Amino acid sequence: MAAKIQIKRSSVSGNAPSASNIDTGELALNLADGVLYSSNGTAIFEIGANVSSLKVNGITYPTSDGTDGQVLSTDGNGILSFTSVSGSGEASVQQLETYTYTFTSNTTVIEGQDDDSNTLQYDIGEESVFLNGVKLISGTDYTTTNATAITLTDTAVQDDVIQINTFEGVSRYLTNTSSSSDTSDVNIDNFPTANYRSAKFFVTANTASEYQATEAMVIHDGTNAYMNEYGSVFSNVSIFDLSCSVSSGSVILTATPVRSGTIFKTKKLLTKV
């Protein structure tokens, strides 16, 4: 009877040889995982696997494909599987929005309507800016002082083309901060009527020792804006009132502070027209 040739092997799942277990070019087999190993003298590498039951370095992989849109996730114990995920965070159903400006004169500030009459609105930090096809660096080549304008470090000249790419979705969160010098009305936030139909505002404000938070739903018909304020809470007394209006193609959210030096912070969820 012919002699059997057997290589080093283990029947314990997850076991893998080390460089001290096998020599250069020697084989070792994990029977439980269906994985064949070898060594190049300094490192161990896998040269085969049972694809009907794949476990690599203690990680078990699924044996069949998932469905469209699913992703691989772990249970934290080394087992991967395909799972469905739902959108969350500060944007949903995202799409790439592109604003293109072709200049007819020298300028450093890009704002307002672009070549296609789309009004610039973006989430600071989520923008990519290109000058004649060359990507600019935020903080070096341009600054973002607010979510409706880009300020160039160097002047763009006639026939230069600026392209601004930003991800937008059915809804987006944007933030803004402002403060009052006295008790006069303060325009604390806005959004362009051409791009968005409605907004949900989260407004917080404080003085040195007083605090208030409120929510407001705002919608417009192109001429007038309508608001429902609700859920207002404050630490001592109410320190501001809200109102809204349409002016120069934008919905304006206005606060009337009770104290001077009131600091306002807003966060808005926008819905496109």
N, C-alpha and C positions, 0 to 999 in steps of 0.2 A: 504494500500500500504506500502511495506517495506521501511524503511528509507534508504537514500543514505549516504554512508560514503565517504567523499572526503578529500583528504590530502591537505596540503599547496601546492600552485602551482603558476606558473608565465607563461604568454604567451609571454613574451619579450625574444627574442633570446639573449643568452649570460648571462642572469641573473642566479646567483647561490646563494644559501643561505649561511649565515655566522653562526658561532657557537652561535651567539646571536639570530638568527631567529628560529632555531629548537633545541629541546632538544636531549639528548642522545637516539639513537634508533628511533627518529622520522623521518618520510619521507617527502620529498619535491620534487615536479615534475616540470620540465621545459617543458611545452607543445610544445613550438616552436622548441626546440632542441631534444626532445624525450629523456631527460636525467633524471634519478631518483637519488636523493641525500639522504644521511643520515649523522648522526654525531656520533662520539664516545665520545663526550663530550668536546674534545679539537680541533678536526679537522673535516672538511667536506670531505666526499669521495663519489665517484660515484658508484652506484650499478646497473646501467642499462643504456642502450642507444638504440635509434632507429638506427639500423645499416644501414638503407637505407639513412639516413641523419645525419651524425655524426659530432657533434660540441662539443669539449671538451675545457673548460677554454677559450672560445672565439676563438679557432682554429678549422676551418672547414676542415675535412679530405675528400679525394676523396672517392666516393662510389663504384668504380670499380678498378681493378688492372691495372697497366701500362703494357708496353711491355718489353721484355728482354733488360736489360742494362739501362733502365730508372731509374731515382732517384726522390725522393720527393723534391720539391722546394717550396718556399713561394713567394707570391706576395708582401710581406711586410705589408699586411693588414689582416693577419690572415687566408688566404685561401691557402691550400696546394694542389698541383697537381703533377702528374708525368710528367717529362720532360726529353728529351734526352740531353746529354752533349757530348761535343767534347773534345779531349785531348788538353792540352796546357801546357806551362811551359818548363822546361829544359829537359824533357825526354818524349818520346812517345812510345807507343807499348812496355811497359816495360816487362822484363822478369828477373827472378832471375838468376844471373850468379854466379857460384861457382868455386872457385880456391882451389885446395887441394895440399898441399906440405907435403911429408913424408921425414923427414930428415935422412941423412946418416952420419952426423957429427954435432957437435955443431955449432949453428948459432944464430944471433940476427936479421938479416935483411932478410926479405922475399921479393923477387922480381924476375922478369924474368919468365921463363916458369914453369908451375906447373907439376904435375904427368901426366896430359893429354896433355902436350905441349901447353897449353893456356897461353899467356903472361899476367901477372897481369896488369890491368888498371881499376881504380875505381874512383868514385867521392868522394872526401874527405868529411867525415861526413855522407855518405850513406852506409858505410861498417859495417859489423858485423864480428868479428874475434873470432874464437874458437880454443883453444889449447886442444887437446885430448877430445873434446866434451864440455869443459868448456868455457863459453863466457868470453872474456876479455874486460876490460874497457879502452876506449880510453883516453889517457892522463895519465893513471895510469899503465896499463899493456903494452901499446904500444903507439907509436906516428906515426903520418902520416905527414911526411915532404914533400912528393910529392904524385902525383896520381899514381905512379907506384911501390911504395915500402911501406912495413910495418916494423917498427923497434920495436922489443920487448924490454921491460925493463929487463926481465930476459932471460938468454940464454936457447934456446930450444936445447935438446940433441938428440942423435941418437934414431931413431924410434918414436920420437914425431911427431904428425900430426897436422898441422895448416890448418884450413878451413876458407876461406874468402868468405863471401856472399855479393853481391852487386847487386843492380838493374841496369840492362842495357836494352837498347831498340834498335830499328832500328837506332835511332840517340840519341846522348847525348851531353850536354854541359859540358865542363871541363875548369877550369881556371888555370892560371899559372902566376907567377911574377918573373922577373929577372932584372938584372941591369948590366951596363958595367963599367969597371974600366978605360978604355981608348977607343980608336976608333977601336979596333980590333973586328973581328966578334964575335957575341954572339949567341949561340944556345938558342933561347927563348922558344921553345916548340917542342914537338915530339909526335908521336903515333906509335904503333907497326904495321908493315905491315901484320903480321899474323892475326890480329884481325879486322883491318879497311882498307877500300879501299880508302876513300877520306875524306877530312875535309874542313870545311869552317872556316877560322881564322878571328877573329876580333882583331886587334892589335892597342893598344894605347901606346904612349910613351911621355915622357916629360923630359926636363932638368929643370933648376931652373926657366926659363922664357919662354920656347918654348914647343909647344904641337903639336902632330900629331896623326892622326887616319887613319887606312886603313883597307880594307878587302882583303882577298886572298883565292882563291879556289885552293886546292892542291889535286892531285890524283897520284897514283903510279901504276907501273906494276910489282912490286916486285924487280926490278933492278934500275929503274930510277924514279924520281919524277918530276912532271910537275905542274907549277903554273901560275895562272892568277891573278894579283893584280889590284884592281880597287877601285874607290870611295875614293881615298886618299885626305885628307884635313889637313892643318896645319896652325898654327897661324902666323908664320913669314916666315920661310924657312923650307924645308924638312930636317928632322934630322935623317933619317935612310932609308936604302934600304933593301928589303927582297930577300931572295933566299931560295931554298929548295934542299934537296938531300936525298938519301937513304944510311944508314950506319948501319951495325950490326943489321939488322932486324928492323930498325925504320926509319920513315920519319922524317927528321930534318928540322925545320923551323929556318933559320938563319937571324939575323939582323946585318947590318953594320952601326954603329952609326957615326954621324958626330961629336958629342961632347962626351967627357968622362963623366961618371956619368949619362948616360941616363937610365931612368927606363922604363922597358917594362912590359906591362900587356896584356896577351892574353886570349881569350876565344874561344874555338873551338867546332864546331858541327861535330861530327864524324858519319860516316856511316859504318856499319859493312861489312866485306867481304861477 
